[in-house]
């Protein structure tokens, strides 16, 4: 589960967003708007030459400005720099060297990050004669590119991904990786600490990308379980109003590195939009998950309270209702170890494979009773079904015309798969191919 986080920084109007869009245009990447502070930052996951990377597009960096908006954008850019494995510092080749560029270069040197200096708007080879002055920034060789025209973008991506690894090169760790995520103040650190205080544990550096995140090793009934990047759960004092943005960046990194995500909700606050965005992000990235409603000890309840709460929660979850829900209290340690047991069961679910004959027998009967209908009137025939991979499970449906299968029928098939084979807590991928 390689995760290479690349932050794009630079002054306003140097072409950061254009370069960001050019990068994701190289592959069919999905862009996610993640809520930050004052300005929404853009995240995208893309791939180049078999290597996955996540891009963070920051706002225009104005180091010395006292403007409230620019100060908030600057703080977010500094967070992105801190969390990134590589920083792309974009400057404007047409404007030439700007005093603000030198200020940003000083900040990047102090951050001690890998930096690639990109001179944008180099639309022709003749313009590259202007590169020389950018050596004054002291950040190594300036790399020419044109985000608008796509000139030398492939060479730039080769450089960006040079130190990352392909999926085939990644080392596999057999231990279950569990990420504890959720919006600020839902009790993530309290939950982790409650787990680790009961069982003997060690804290060790688990190799990550460039910076080594700190994972806690939970020794649970003779088994080692990695609690992914618990360092990211601690609030840093210097992060003030941008704590939500900081939390979003760390959450993204933790999701990428985990096998199962434990998504904490606050029982007192109810399920808010930010909670649903986190759940959506987990599922979109193909990660199995468990929803743990924390602070349950603070709720006045009777025999029906949990059922009513879960019913209301599932109405909000809608298409994510396959996620299991458990009520816990990190403070009193109520059911905290049942969460770990549930995460283990969910992991077993995402690793299982269904025999092809069982798939065709059971789903074939469902399809016969309720066949797909085409708006064009053309008959749709699904001839064969097989599971092509696990984690996440991918099911291939071979039919005469995949384009005619609408979304509602895809949901029908997914629900039938879950009805027959469960896959609790696991996102499913349905692929439709021509026979």
FENWO-V190018 format. One record per residue. N is the residue number from 1. RES is the residue in one letter. BURIAL is + if it has 24 or more other C-alpha atoms within 12 Angstrom, else -. Layout:
N	RES	BURIAL
N	RES	BURIAL
This chain:
1	X	+
2	X	+
3	X	+
4	X	+
5	X	+
6	X	+
7	X	+
8	X	+
9	X	+
10	X	+
11	X	+
12	X	+
13	X	-
14	X	+
15	X	+
16	X	+
17	X	+
18	X	+
19	X	+
20	X	+
21	X	+
22	X	+
23	X	+
24	X	+
25	X	+
26	X	-
27	X	-
28	X	-
29	X	+
30	X	-
31	X	+
32	X	+
33	X	+
34	X	+
35	X	+
36	X	+
37	X	+
38	X	-
39	X	+
40	X	-
41	X	+
42	X	+
43	X	+
44	X	+
45	X	+
46	X	+
47	X	+
48	X	+
49	X	-
50	X	-
51	X	+
52	X	+
53	X	+
54	X	+
55	X	+
56	X	+
57	X	+
58	X	+
59	X	+
60	X	+
61	X	+
62	X	+
63	X	+
64	X	-
65	X	-
66	X	-
67	X	-
68	X	-
69	X	-
70	X	+
71	X	+
72	X	+
73	X	+
74	X	+
75	X	+
76	X	+
77	X	+
78	X	+
79	X	+
80	X	+
81	X	+
82	X	+
83	X	+
84	X	+
85	X	+
86	X	+
87	X	+
88	X	+
89	X	+
90	X	+
91	X	+
92	X	+
93	X	+
94	X	+
95	X	-
96	X	+
97	X	+
98	X	+
99	X	-
100	X	+
101	X	+
102	X	+
103	X	-
104	X	+
105	X	+
106	X	-
107	X	+
108	X	+
109	X	-
110	X	-
111	X	-
112	X	-
113	X	+
114	X	+
115	X	+
116	X	+
117	X	+
118	X	+
119	X	+
120	X	+
121	X	+
122	X	+
123	X	+
124	X	-
125	X	-
126	X	-
127	X	-
128	X	+
129	X	-
130	X	+
131	X	+
132	X	-
133	X	+
134	X	+
135	X	-
136	X	-
137	X	+
138	X	-
139	X	+
140	X	-
141	X	-
142	X	+
143	X	+
144	X	+
145	X	+
146	X	+
147	X	+
148	X	+
149	X	-
150	X	+
151	X	+
152	X	+
153	X	+
154	X	+
155	X	-
156	X	+
157	X	+
158	X	-
159	X	+
160	X	+
161	X	+
162	X	-
163	X	-
164	X	+
165	X	+
166	X	-
167	X	-
168	X	-
169	X	-
170	X	-
171	X	-
172	X	-
173	X	-
174	X	-
175	X	+
176	X	+
177	X	+
178	X	+
179	X	+
180	X	+
181	X	+
182	X	+
183	X	+
184	X	+
185	X	+
186	X	+
187	X	+
188	X	+
189	X	+
190	X	+
191	X	+
192	X	+
193	X	+
194	X	+
195	X	+
196	X	+
197	X	-
198	X	-
199	X	-
200	X	-
201	X	+
202	X	-
203	X	-
204	X	-
205	X	-
206	X	+
207	X	-
208	X	+
209	X	+
210	X	+
211	X	-
212	X	-
213	X	+
214	X	+
215	X	+
216	X	+
217	X	+
218	X	+
219	X	+
220	X	+
221	X	-
222	X	-
223	X	-
224	X	+
225	X	+
226	X	+
227	X	+
228	X	+
229	X	+
230	X	+
231	X	+
232	X	+
233	X	+
234	X	+
235	X	+
236	X	-
237	X	-
238	X	-
239	X	-
240	X	-
241	X	-
242	X	+
243	X	+
244	X	+
245	X	+
246	X	+
247	X	+
248	X	+
249	X	+
250	X	+
251	X	+
252	X	+
253	X	+
254	X	+
255	X	+
256	X	+
257	X	+
258	X	+
259	X	+
260	X	+
261	X	+
262	X	+
263	X	+
264	X	+
265	X	+
266	X	+
267	X	+
268	X	-
269	X	-
270	X	-
271	X	+
272	X	-
273	X	-
274	X	+
275	X	+
276	X	+
277	X	+
278	X	+
279	X	+
280	X	+
281	X	+
282	X	+
283	X	+
284	X	+
285	X	+
286	X	+
287	X	+
288	X	+
289	X	+
290	X	+
291	X	+
292	X	+
293	X	+
294	X	+
295	X	+
296	X	+
297	X	-
298	X	-
299	X	-
300	X	-
301	X	-
302	X	-
303	X	-
304	X	-
305	X	-
306	X	-
307	X	-
308	X	-
309	X	+
310	X	+
311	X	-
312	X	-
313	X	+
314	X	-
315	X	-
316	X	-
317	X	+
318	X	-
319	X	-
320	X	+
321	X	+
322	X	+
323	X	+
324	X	+
325	X	+
326	X	+
327	X	+
328	X	+
329	X	+
330	X	+
331	X	-
332	X	-
333	X	+
334	X	-
335	X	+
336	X	+
337	X	+
338	X	+
339	X	+
340	X	+
341	X	-
342	X	+
343	X	+
344	X	+
345	X	+
346	X	+
347	X	+
348	X	+
349	X	+
350	X	+
351	X	+
352	X	-
353	X	+
354	X	+
355	X	-
356	X	-
357	X	-
358	X	-
359	X	+
360	X	+
361	X	-
362	X	+
363	X	+
364	X	+
365	X	-
366	X	-
367	X	+
368	X	-
369	X	-
370	X	-
371	X	-
372	X	+
373	X	-
374	X	-
375	X	-
376	X	-
377	X	-
378	X	-
379	X	-
380	X	+
381	X	+
382	X	+
383	X	+
384	X	+
385	X	+
386	X	+
387	X	+
388	X	-
389	X	-
390	X	+
391	X	+
392	X	+
393	X	+
394	X	+
395	X	+
396	X	+
397	X	+
398	X	+
399	X	-
400	X	-
401	X	-
402	X	+
403	X	-
404	X	+
405	X	+
406	X	-
407	X	-
408	X	-
409	X	+
410	X	+
411	X	-
412	X	-
413	X	+
414	X	+
415	X	+
416	X	+
417	X	+
418	X	+
419	X	-
420	X	-
421	X	+
422	X	+
423	X	+
424	X	+
425	X	+
426	X	+
427	X	+
428	X	+
429	X	+
430	X	+
431	X	+
432	X	+
433	X	-
434	X	-
435	X	-
